[in-house]
């Protein structure tokens, strides 16, 4: 999964997640996935329990889609990196 180029459906009039906050977490996840498992500083549970500021009446990311992607990435964080296989 190309984490840094992910796009999410946008929200405006319904609740969403703050896009900058989501993007910051995705950058941290990407950096951690590049490391061997023993050197990762981000745990899967930290990804799935991440909280973002809510948006309404301004642009945000669709909450359900972000949550779905973060669940997948949390699983990947617990797996060995390709260089370790």
Buried (B, 14 or more C-beta within 10 A) or exposed (E): EEBEEBEBEEBEEEEBBBBEBBBEBBEBBBBBBEBEEEEBEBEBEBBBEBEBEEBEEEEBBBBEBBEEBBEEBBEBBEEEBEEEE
